[in-house]
Amino acid sequence: MGDTPQEVFQHHIEALAAGDLDGLVADYADNALVMTATGEYRGPAAVRELFAGIMEALPDATFEAQLTAFADDALLLHWTADSALNTVPDGVDTFIFEGGRIRLQTISCTLTPTS
């Protein structure tokens, strides 16, 4: 895993696509905060719980980045996801990177049942 925001993000999406929870959690700082509409997730155990739930809601999902805009230690990401159970047509995340890890992330998306 690299230290630049781009390298950390590349590892992050590879771990997500592989369903690798350990790899995902390794991308986050020990004091990481992930904010979603359903709450705040602080630290590695909470981040693991959040992504376990995301993987359960989107089993074997295909994620596609529609836009990645990096500036300094920040990233704006627009994304979509498709799975047999649910889809996400409108994902928007922000990331703040610090010391080669994700320090802050926000996730906003609509989980839509697959028809």
Rosetta constraint file for C-alpha pairs under 8 A:
AtomPair CA 1 CA 7 HARMONIC 6.77 0.50
AtomPair CA 1 CA 8 HARMONIC 6.39 0.50
AtomPair CA 1 CA 11 HARMONIC 6.32 0.50
AtomPair CA 2 CA 7 HARMONIC 4.92 0.50
AtomPair CA 2 CA 8 HARMONIC 5.77 0.50
AtomPair CA 2 CA 100 HARMONIC 6.90 0.50
AtomPair CA 3 CA 7 HARMONIC 6.24 0.50
AtomPair CA 3 CA 8 HARMONIC 6.24 0.50
AtomPair CA 3 CA 99 HARMONIC 7.02 0.50
AtomPair CA 3 CA 100 HARMONIC 4.02 0.50
AtomPair CA 3 CA 101 HARMONIC 7.30 0.50
AtomPair CA 4 CA 8 HARMONIC 6.20 0.50
AtomPair CA 4 CA 100 HARMONIC 6.00 0.50
AtomPair CA 5 CA 9 HARMONIC 6.01 0.50
AtomPair CA 5 CA 73 HARMONIC 6.24 0.50
AtomPair CA 5 CA 74 HARMONIC 7.55 0.50
AtomPair CA 5 CA 75 HARMONIC 7.94 0.50
AtomPair CA 5 CA 97 HARMONIC 6.00 0.50
AtomPair CA 5 CA 100 HARMONIC 6.79 0.50
AtomPair CA 5 CA 101 HARMONIC 7.77 0.50
AtomPair CA 6 CA 10 HARMONIC 6.09 0.50
AtomPair CA 6 CA 70 HARMONIC 7.85 0.50
AtomPair CA 7 CA 11 HARMONIC 6.27 0.50
AtomPair CA 8 CA 12 HARMONIC 6.10 0.50
AtomPair CA 8 CA 27 HARMONIC 6.56 0.50
AtomPair CA 8 CA 100 HARMONIC 6.64 0.50
AtomPair CA 8 CA 101 HARMONIC 6.58 0.50
AtomPair CA 8 CA 102 HARMONIC 7.69 0.50
AtomPair CA 9 CA 13 HARMONIC 6.27 0.50
AtomPair CA 10 CA 14 HARMONIC 6.26 0.50
AtomPair CA 11 CA 15 HARMONIC 6.09 0.50
AtomPair CA 11 CA 23 HARMONIC 7.98 0.50
AtomPair CA 11 CA 27 HARMONIC 7.66 0.50
AtomPair CA 12 CA 16 HARMONIC 6.13 0.50
AtomPair CA 12 CA 23 HARMONIC 7.46 0.50
AtomPair CA 12 CA 24 HARMONIC 5.76 0.50
AtomPair CA 12 CA 27 HARMONIC 6.44 0.50
AtomPair CA 13 CA 17 HARMONIC 6.02 0.50
AtomPair CA 14 CA 18 HARMONIC 6.18 0.50
AtomPair CA 15 CA 19 HARMONIC 6.07 0.50
AtomPair CA 15 CA 20 HARMONIC 4.93 0.50
AtomPair CA 15 CA 21 HARMONIC 7.17 0.50
AtomPair CA 15 CA 23 HARMONIC 5.48 0.50
AtomPair CA 15 CA 24 HARMONIC 5.55 0.50
AtomPair CA 16 CA 20 HARMONIC 6.14 0.50
AtomPair CA 16 CA 21 HARMONIC 7.46 0.50
AtomPair CA 16 CA 24 HARMONIC 6.49 0.50
AtomPair CA 17 CA 60 HARMONIC 7.84 0.50
AtomPair CA 17 CA 61 HARMONIC 7.34 0.50
AtomPair CA 17 CA 62 HARMONIC 7.06 0.50
AtomPair CA 17 CA 63 HARMONIC 7.13 0.50
AtomPair CA 19 CA 55 HARMONIC 7.16 0.50
AtomPair CA 19 CA 60 HARMONIC 7.62 0.50
AtomPair CA 20 CA 24 HARMONIC 6.25 0.50
AtomPair CA 21 CA 25 HARMONIC 6.11 0.50
AtomPair CA 21 CA 48 HARMONIC 6.54 0.50
AtomPair CA 21 CA 51 HARMONIC 7.17 0.50
AtomPair CA 21 CA 52 HARMONIC 7.19 0.50
AtomPair CA 22 CA 26 HARMONIC 6.16 0.50
AtomPair CA 22 CA 48 HARMONIC 7.92 0.50
AtomPair CA 23 CA 27 HARMONIC 6.79 0.50
AtomPair CA 24 CA 28 HARMONIC 7.48 0.50
AtomPair CA 24 CA 48 HARMONIC 7.84 0.50
AtomPair CA 25 CA 44 HARMONIC 5.97 0.50
AtomPair CA 25 CA 47 HARMONIC 6.57 0.50
AtomPair CA 25 CA 48 HARMONIC 6.03 0.50
AtomPair CA 27 CA 101 HARMONIC 5.23 0.50
AtomPair CA 27 CA 102 HARMONIC 5.97 0.50
AtomPair CA 28 CA 32 HARMONIC 5.85 0.50
AtomPair CA 28 CA 43 HARMONIC 7.94 0.50
AtomPair CA 28 CA 44 HARMONIC 6.98 0.50
AtomPair CA 28 CA 101 HARMONIC 5.06 0.50
AtomPair CA 28 CA 102 HARMONIC 4.50 0.50
AtomPair CA 28 CA 103 HARMONIC 6.26 0.50
AtomPair CA 29 CA 43 HARMONIC 7.43 0.50
AtomPair CA 29 CA 44 HARMONIC 7.69 0.50
AtomPair CA 29 CA 98 HARMONIC 7.81 0.50
AtomPair CA 29 CA 101 HARMONIC 5.26 0.50
AtomPair CA 29 CA 102 HARMONIC 5.71 0.50
AtomPair CA 29 CA 103 HARMONIC 5.41 0.50
AtomPair CA 30 CA 43 HARMONIC 5.43 0.50
AtomPair CA 30 CA 44 HARMONIC 6.16 0.50
AtomPair CA 31 CA 42 HARMONIC 6.65 0.50
AtomPair CA 31 CA 43 HARMONIC 5.18 0.50
AtomPair CA 31 CA 44 HARMONIC 7.88 0.50
AtomPair CA 31 CA 103 HARMONIC 6.89 0.50
AtomPair CA 32 CA 42 HARMONIC 5.70 0.50
AtomPair CA 32 CA 43 HARMONIC 5.15 0.50
AtomPair CA 32 CA 44 HARMONIC 7.32 0.50
AtomPair CA 32 CA 102 HARMONIC 6.67 0.50
AtomPair CA 32 CA 103 HARMONIC 4.53 0.50
AtomPair CA 32 CA 104 HARMONIC 5.69 0.50
AtomPair CA 33 CA 40 HARMONIC 6.82 0.50
AtomPair CA 33 CA 41 HARMONIC 5.65 0.50
AtomPair CA 33 CA 42 HARMONIC 4.57 0.50
AtomPair CA 33 CA 43 HARMONIC 6.53 0.50
AtomPair CA 33 CA 103 HARMONIC 6.42 0.50
AtomPair CA 33 CA 104 HARMONIC 4.96 0.50
AtomPair CA 33 CA 105 HARMONIC 6.47 0.50
AtomPair CA 34 CA 40 HARMONIC 5.86 0.50
AtomPair CA 34 CA 41 HARMONIC 5.06 0.50
AtomPair CA 34 CA 42 HARMONIC 6.51 0.50
AtomPair CA 34 CA 47 HARMONIC 7.11 0.50
AtomPair CA 34 CA 104 HARMONIC 5.77 0.50
AtomPair CA 34 CA 105 HARMONIC 4.67 0.50
AtomPair CA 34 CA 106 HARMONIC 5.60 0.50
AtomPair CA 34 CA 107 HARMONIC 7.48 0.50
AtomPair CA 35 CA 39 HARMONIC 6.04 0.50
AtomPair CA 35 CA 40 HARMONIC 4.64 0.50
AtomPair CA 35 CA 41 HARMONIC 6.35 0.50
AtomPair CA 35 CA 104 HARMONIC 7.95 0.50
AtomPair CA 35 CA 105 HARMONIC 6.30 0.50
AtomPair CA 35 CA 106 HARMONIC 4.69 0.50
AtomPair CA 35 CA 107 HARMONIC 6.36 0.50
AtomPair CA 36 CA 40 HARMONIC 6.36 0.50
AtomPair CA 36 CA 106 HARMONIC 5.90 0.50
AtomPair CA 36 CA 107 HARMONIC 5.12 0.50
AtomPair CA 36 CA 108 HARMONIC 6.23 0.50
AtomPair CA 37 CA 107 HARMONIC 7.73 0.50
AtomPair CA 37 CA 108 HARMONIC 6.84 0.50
AtomPair CA 41 CA 46 HARMONIC 5.05 0.50
AtomPair CA 41 CA 47 HARMONIC 5.80 0.50
AtomPair CA 41 CA 50 HARMONIC 7.18 0.50
AtomPair CA 42 CA 46 HARMONIC 5.63 0.50
AtomPair CA 42 CA 47 HARMONIC 6.68 0.50
AtomPair CA 43 CA 47 HARMONIC 6.20 0.50
AtomPair CA 44 CA 48 HARMONIC 6.05 0.50
AtomPair CA 45 CA 49 HARMONIC 6.29 0.50
AtomPair CA 46 CA 50 HARMONIC 6.20 0.50
AtomPair CA 47 CA 51 HARMONIC 6.26 0.50
AtomPair CA 48 CA 52 HARMONIC 6.02 0.50
AtomPair CA 49 CA 53 HARMONIC 6.34 0.50
AtomPair CA 50 CA 54 HARMONIC 6.35 0.50
AtomPair CA 51 CA 55 HARMONIC 6.02 0.50
AtomPair CA 52 CA 56 HARMONIC 6.17 0.50
AtomPair CA 53 CA 57 HARMONIC 6.16 0.50
AtomPair CA 54 CA 58 HARMONIC 6.00 0.50
AtomPair CA 55 CA 59 HARMONIC 5.36 0.50
AtomPair CA 55 CA 60 HARMONIC 7.51 0.50
AtomPair CA 55 CA 61 HARMONIC 7.79 0.50
AtomPair CA 57 CA 85 HARMONIC 6.87 0.50
AtomPair CA 57 CA 86 HARMONIC 6.62 0.50
AtomPair CA 58 CA 81 HARMONIC 7.84 0.50
AtomPair CA 58 CA 82 HARMONIC 7.28 0.50
AtomPair CA 58 CA 83 HARMONIC 5.39 0.50
AtomPair CA 58 CA 84 HARMONIC 7.52 0.50
AtomPair CA 58 CA 85 HARMONIC 6.27 0.50
AtomPair CA 58 CA 86 HARMONIC 5.82 0.50
AtomPair CA 58 CA 87 HARMONIC 7.27 0.50
AtomPair CA 59 CA 83 HARMONIC 5.95 0.50
AtomPair CA 59 CA 84 HARMONIC 7.01 0.50
AtomPair CA 59 CA 85 HARMONIC 6.95 0.50
AtomPair CA 60 CA 83 HARMONIC 6.20 0.50
AtomPair CA 60 CA 84 HARMONIC 7.88 0.50
AtomPair CA 61 CA 81 HARMONIC 6.25 0.50
AtomPair CA 61 CA 82 HARMONIC 5.32 0.50
AtomPair CA 61 CA 83 HARMONIC 4.40 0.50
AtomPair CA 61 CA 84 HARMONIC 7.67 0.50
AtomPair CA 62 CA 81 HARMONIC 5.46 0.50
AtomPair CA 62 CA 82 HARMONIC 5.26 0.50
AtomPair CA 62 CA 83 HARMONIC 6.53 0.50
AtomPair CA 63 CA 79 HARMONIC 6.99 0.50
AtomPair CA 63 CA 80 HARMONIC 5.78 0.50
AtomPair CA 63 CA 81 HARMONIC 4.35 0.50
AtomPair CA 63 CA 82 HARMONIC 6.68 0.50
AtomPair CA 64 CA 79 HARMONIC 5.54 0.50
AtomPair CA 64 CA 80 HARMONIC 5.30 0.50
AtomPair CA 64 CA 81 HARMONIC 6.24 0.50
AtomPair CA 65 CA 77 HARMONIC 6.94 0.50
AtomPair CA 65 CA 78 HARMONIC 6.05 0.50
AtomPair CA 65 CA 79 HARMONIC 4.41 0.50
AtomPair CA 65 CA 80 HARMONIC 6.63 0.50
AtomPair CA 66 CA 77 HARMONIC 7.49 0.50
AtomPair CA 66 CA 78 HARMONIC 5.27 0.50
AtomPair CA 66 CA 79 HARMONIC 5.09 0.50
AtomPair CA 66 CA 80 HARMONIC 7.15 0.50
AtomPair CA 67 CA 76 HARMONIC 7.65 0.50
AtomPair CA 67 CA 77 HARMONIC 5.57 0.50
AtomPair CA 67 CA 78 HARMONIC 4.99 0.50
AtomPair CA 67 CA 79 HARMONIC 6.97 0.50
AtomPair CA 68 CA 75 HARMONIC 6.75 0.50
AtomPair CA 68 CA 76 HARMONIC 5.82 0.50
AtomPair CA 68 CA 77 HARMONIC 4.74 0.50
AtomPair CA 68 CA 78 HARMONIC 6.71 0.50
AtomPair CA 69 CA 75 HARMONIC 5.54 0.50
AtomPair CA 69 CA 76 HARMONIC 5.11 0.50
AtomPair CA 69 CA 77 HARMONIC 6.56 0.50
AtomPair CA 70 CA 74 HARMONIC 5.75 0.50
AtomPair CA 70 CA 75 HARMONIC 4.46 0.50
AtomPair CA 70 CA 76 HARMONIC 6.55 0.50
AtomPair CA 71 CA 75 HARMONIC 6.39 0.50
AtomPair CA 73 CA 96 HARMONIC 5.73 0.50
AtomPair CA 73 CA 97 HARMONIC 5.15 0.50
AtomPair CA 73 CA 98 HARMONIC 7.02 0.50
AtomPair CA 74 CA 94 HARMONIC 7.25 0.50
AtomPair CA 74 CA 95 HARMONIC 5.52 0.50
AtomPair CA 74 CA 96 HARMONIC 4.61 0.50
AtomPair CA 74 CA 97 HARMONIC 6.28 0.50
AtomPair CA 75 CA 94 HARMONIC 5.62 0.50
AtomPair CA 75 CA 95 HARMONIC 5.06 0.50
AtomPair CA 75 CA 96 HARMONIC 6.67 0.50
AtomPair CA 76 CA 92 HARMONIC 7.42 0.50
AtomPair CA 76 CA 93 HARMONIC 6.07 0.50
AtomPair CA 76 CA 94 HARMONIC 4.73 0.50
AtomPair CA 76 CA 95 HARMONIC 6.68 0.50
AtomPair CA 77 CA 91 HARMONIC 7.90 0.50
AtomPair CA 77 CA 92 HARMONIC 5.61 0.50
AtomPair CA 77 CA 93 HARMONIC 5.10 0.50
AtomPair CA 77 CA 94 HARMONIC 6.19 0.50
AtomPair CA 78 CA 90 HARMONIC 7.16 0.50
AtomPair CA 78 CA 91 HARMONIC 5.57 0.50
AtomPair CA 78 CA 92 HARMONIC 4.57 0.50
AtomPair CA 78 CA 93 HARMONIC 6.58 0.50
AtomPair CA 79 CA 89 HARMONIC 7.56 0.50
AtomPair CA 79 CA 90 HARMONIC 6.44 0.50
AtomPair CA 79 CA 91 HARMONIC 4.77 0.50
AtomPair CA 79 CA 92 HARMONIC 6.25 0.50
AtomPair CA 80 CA 87 HARMONIC 7.59 0.50
AtomPair CA 80 CA 88 HARMONIC 5.25 0.50
AtomPair CA 80 CA 89 HARMONIC 4.99 0.50
AtomPair CA 80 CA 90 HARMONIC 5.95 0.50
AtomPair CA 80 CA 91 HARMONIC 5.71 0.50
AtomPair CA 81 CA 87 HARMONIC 5.42 0.50
AtomPair CA 81 CA 88 HARMONIC 4.88 0.50
AtomPair CA 81 CA 89 HARMONIC 6.71 0.50
AtomPair CA 82 CA 86 HARMONIC 6.52 0.50
AtomPair CA 82 CA 87 HARMONIC 4.46 0.50
AtomPair CA 82 CA 88 HARMONIC 6.50 0.50
AtomPair CA 83 CA 87 HARMONIC 5.88 0.50
AtomPair CA 83 CA 114 HARMONIC 7.42 0.50
AtomPair CA 84 CA 114 HARMONIC 6.39 0.50
AtomPair CA 85 CA 113 HARMONIC 6.08 0.50
AtomPair CA 85 CA 114 HARMONIC 5.48 0.50
AtomPair CA 86 CA 111 HARMONIC 6.28 0.50
AtomPair CA 86 CA 112 HARMONIC 5.33 0.50
AtomPair CA 86 CA 113 HARMONIC 4.25 0.50
AtomPair CA 86 CA 114 HARMONIC 4.65 0.50
AtomPair CA 87 CA 111 HARMONIC 5.93 0.50
AtomPair CA 87 CA 112 HARMONIC 5.17 0.50
AtomPair CA 87 CA 113 HARMONIC 6.24 0.50
AtomPair CA 87 CA 114 HARMONIC 5.92 0.50
AtomPair CA 88 CA 109 HARMONIC 6.48 0.50
AtomPair CA 88 CA 110 HARMONIC 5.64 0.50
AtomPair CA 88 CA 111 HARMONIC 5.15 0.50
AtomPair CA 88 CA 112 HARMONIC 6.11 0.50
AtomPair CA 89 CA 109 HARMONIC 7.68 0.50
AtomPair CA 89 CA 110 HARMONIC 6.94 0.50
AtomPair CA 89 CA 111 HARMONIC 7.98 0.50
AtomPair CA 89 CA 112 HARMONIC 7.96 0.50
AtomPair CA 90 CA 109 HARMONIC 5.56 0.50
AtomPair CA 90 CA 110 HARMONIC 6.36 0.50
AtomPair CA 91 CA 107 HARMONIC 7.30 0.50
AtomPair CA 91 CA 108 HARMONIC 5.76 0.50
AtomPair CA 91 CA 109 HARMONIC 4.29 0.50
AtomPair CA 91 CA 110 HARMONIC 7.03 0.50
AtomPair CA 92 CA 107 HARMONIC 6.07 0.50
AtomPair CA 92 CA 108 HARMONIC 5.21 0.50
AtomPair CA 92 CA 109 HARMONIC 6.30 0.50
AtomPair CA 93 CA 105 HARMONIC 6.75 0.50
AtomPair CA 93 CA 106 HARMONIC 5.25 0.50
AtomPair CA 93 CA 107 HARMONIC 4.55 0.50
AtomPair CA 93 CA 108 HARMONIC 6.19 0.50
AtomPair CA 94 CA 104 HARMONIC 7.93 0.50
AtomPair CA 94 CA 105 HARMONIC 5.42 0.50
AtomPair CA 94 CA 106 HARMONIC 5.19 0.50
AtomPair CA 94 CA 107 HARMONIC 6.95 0.50
AtomPair CA 95 CA 102 HARMONIC 6.75 0.50
AtomPair CA 95 CA 103 HARMONIC 7.58 0.50
AtomPair CA 95 CA 104 HARMONIC 5.65 0.50
AtomPair CA 95 CA 105 HARMONIC 4.42 0.50
AtomPair CA 95 CA 106 HARMONIC 6.71 0.50
AtomPair CA 96 CA 102 HARMONIC 6.06 0.50
AtomPair CA 96 CA 103 HARMONIC 5.66 0.50
AtomPair CA 96 CA 104 HARMONIC 5.01 0.50
AtomPair CA 96 CA 105 HARMONIC 6.41 0.50
AtomPair CA 97 CA 101 HARMONIC 5.57 0.50
AtomPair CA 97 CA 102 HARMONIC 4.51 0.50
AtomPair CA 97 CA 103 HARMONIC 5.31 0.50
AtomPair CA 97 CA 104 HARMONIC 7.01 0.50
AtomPair CA 98 CA 102 HARMONIC 6.26 0.50
AtomPair CA 98 CA 103 HARMONIC 5.75 0.50
